[in-house]
Amino acid sequence: MPTLTAAIRVLAGLAILVVSACDSTGSGANTTPEPTSPADLAGTSWTLVSIGDTPAIEDAGARLSFDSGGNVSGSTGCNSISGSYALDGSALTFGPLATTRMACEDALMAQEAAVLEALSSVSGWGVDAYEMLHLTGDTELVFVLAS
């Protein structure tokens, strides 16, 4: 069960997404976050906030954790995932990801499919001024630092 602090961080992340979507300049520009150093990703855990323009399912527990040995693990909100990742500056790629095969309700299965598809095309990463992790590729994934 998520802690109150984790829930607050997820809600703050969603609020930031809403404010960002209401860009008062009307430019509609899609800005890429400035990447942090690759060492900042190792040893961190992140909770999913959004897949593209779609908010993550609240309390589903979708997350990613990166270790210093190039391994990634986590959950899509339905099944566990694990595999490898490689960093080269602001470039990020994932190796093949293994998943468990548990059936979940339709909404969680749809989120899982979207997350796995987005992870397969990730080519870059960055952490923005709000300490939100952006995994960029065909579909951007946004995460908040887990407590």
HUFENVEN-V402641 format. One line per field, one symbol per residue. psi: psi as a letter, one per 20 degrees, with the letter a starting at -180 (. if undefined). A space follows every 50 residues. Layout:
psi->???
This chain:
psi->pqrhgggggghgghhgggghhloiijhjpoppqpqrqhhihpjqqqppgq ocjpqqppjhkprqpprijjqqrbqiifqqqqbrqpqncjppqqappqqr lqqrqgghhgggggghgghhjpirrqpaijkppooqbhppppqqpq.
